[in-house]
Amino acid sequence: MKAVIDETSEPASAAATARCGTGRSGFRFYPGYLDRERQERLVLAIRQVCAAAPLYTSRMPKSGRPMSVRMSNCGALGWLSDERGYRYEPVHPETGQPWPAIPEMLLAVWDEIARYPHPPEACLINFYEAAAKMGLHQDRDEQDFAAPVVSLSLGDSCLFRLGGTKRADPTRSLRLNSGDALVLGGAARLCFHGVDRIYPGTSTLLADGGRINLTMRRVSCADR
């Protein structure tokens, strides 16, 4: 396993905070976590998921304004956003079909770095084209925040921004490259975060460019 910058670990905490964090326990960064071969196999698995559950354009609550990031999901539940708000649903919003299962490769990643005994129920697939971005937000549509959010980057690099648990808290920026992994857990679970920009042409992993971000989540309480 690649080196990890772990704000839970006392010896690594100063370096982690200086590079990308807020000093909150539970934020972990695994640069180069997936080697090229694993990245290629994961891209193939995600293409199979998207063949059954095509990428779609989500809309902002209330306004209905389209997001710049296209999305899909795999797992028992999928995260959705539209005029009705943010929520998890068991079926694709356009096909009406259940989401495909989470690929075994992703479940193995969860087992390796989540540090949580129960499996994820959802994996959100975000596809960023060159001009796409994601504003600062919290992942708080789940019932229990004890489980972490595990994030993987594939394709072009991006500028990721991480703040605190309040929107006005100071933020730090971090460049995420293809194969990098992040974990938001513990006190960092509800930190605001977002993607300010994509760096086109920084990876050859995806034939047509762009970035795929995979975020695995546990939605319901573990005792249910």
Secondary structure, 3 states (H helix, E strand, C coil): CCCCEECCCHHHHHHHHHHCCCCCCCEEEECCCCCHHHHHHHHHHHHHHHHHCCCEEEECCCCCCEEEEEEEEEECCEEEEECCEEEEECECCCCCCECCCCCHHHHHHHHHHCCCCCCCCEEEEEEECCCCCEEEECCCCCCCCCCCEEEEEEECEEEEEECCCCCCCCCEEEEECCCCEEEECHHHCCCCEEEEEEECCCCCCCCCCCEEEEEEECCCCCCC
